[in-house]
Amino acid sequence: MARYTAAWRSAGAGSSTLPMASLYAQATGPLWLAEVGVTNTTVTAFAISLKRFSTLGTVGAVVPGVGYEENDVNVTTKGIAADTHTGTAPTGVAGEIRRASIGASIGSGIIWTFGGRGLFIPSGTANGVGLIPVTGTGQICDVYFSWDA
């Protein structure tokens, strides 16, 4: 099993139905989410939630994942990290995995870690997690996902 990561500045702020960023499994195998980071790039506070999704919806640009280890450079990344969703919203699974308030200052943020093997995301292109603004207006953020596959 290899560890992968993808990091970027979101193109959009997301909404109550459209994630600002997401990570989906592929048909070829499950993922184990190890860590998620969200950092505000503005001076407006808001709250963010990490939620599960059972459909893909319309994802934004796919963000290239990279391997953690030097010998991972030439392997195919498993998992699909995607920028701000547009158009059709993914179907959210009831409940939230994590929630945090992001302060009204540039650099304010949260890092969520998942112990053990990580947060399981089953195999299948409709299975994923994403970042949804839940209180206040979502903001452009720097985000990253780290996962094992």
N, C-alpha and C positions, 0 to 999 in steps of 0.2 A: 504494500500500500504506500502511495506517495502523498505528500502534502502539497497543496496548490494554494495560490492566493491571487486575488485580483483587487486592485485599488484604483480609485478614480474620483473626480469631482463630478457630482451628479449634474446632468444637463437641465433638470427640472427639480421642482420642490416636492413633487408628488401631491397626492390629495387623500381624502378619506377612503377612496377606492382604488387609486392608482399608486403603486409603490414608487418611491424615488430611486430604489435600487433593489435588485433581487438576485437570487441564486437558485438555479434549477438543476435537478438531476438529468441524466440522459437515459435513453432506453437501455444502455449497455451496463448499468450498474448503479448502486446507491452511493450516496455521499454521507460523510460524517462531518458536520459543521463544527469547527474548533473555536472560531473566534469571529466576532463582528465588531467593527469600529465605525462610529459616526461622529464627525466633528463639524460644528457650525462654521460657516464662512461669512456670516452676517452678524449684525448686532440686534437681532430679533429672536426672542425666546420662543420655544415651541416644545411639544412633547412628541416622542417617537415611539413606535411599537414595532416589534419583530413578530410577524405573523406567518402562519403556514398558508399555502395556497394549494388548491386541488385542480386548477386549470392554469393555463399559461397566460391567457389574455394577449394583448399586443405589447410585446416587450420593446424597449428602446434598443439602442445600439448594443451589440454584444461586446463585452470588455474582455480582452485577452487575459487568460490566466497564465501564471508562470509557476514553475516548480520551485520548491524551497532549496533543493540540493543541486549542486553543480551538474550531476549526471542526469537531472530531470529536464535539462534544456531541450533535448531532442525527443521527449515523449509527448504524446498527444494528451492535452489537458482534458480531464474528465470533469464534467459539470459546466454549466453555462451561467456566467455572471452577466447581468444585463442592466443597462442604465434605465432611466426613468421611463415607466410604462406610458403609453399613449393609447387613445382609442378605447378598445374593449378592455374592461377591468378583469383581472383574474378573480376566480372564486375563492374567497377567504374561508378558511376553516374557523369555526367558532373559537373564541378565546385568543389570548395573546401569550406568546412565549416569553417576551420581555417587554418592559416599558420603562422609559426614562424621560426626565425633563432635561432639555438642552438649553443652557443659559444664553442670555442675550449678550454674548461677547464672542468675537472671532477666536476660534480654538477651543471653545467650550464643547465638551462631548462626552461620550460614553464608550467603553469597551466591554463587551459581553464575552465571557469565556464559558465553554461547555466542557466540563471535566470528563474523565473516563474516555470513552471512544468518541465523544462529541454528540451533538444533536443529530439523530438519524433522519435522513431524507431518502425515502424509498426510491428505487429505480423507477423510471418512467418520466417522460418529458413534461408531464403536467404537475409533477411533484416539486414544490419549491418553498422558499421562504422569501420574505421581502420586508422592506422598511416602509411603514405607513405613518404619516403625520396624524396624530390623534387629537391634539389640543393646540389651538393657535394655528396660524398659517405655516405650512411647511416651508423650509428654507433650502437653498442650495447648500449641499454638504459635501465634505470629503468623506468617502466611505471605503471600507474594505471588508472582504470576506476571506477567511482562511478555512480550508477544508481538506479532508482526507478522502481518497478514492483509490 
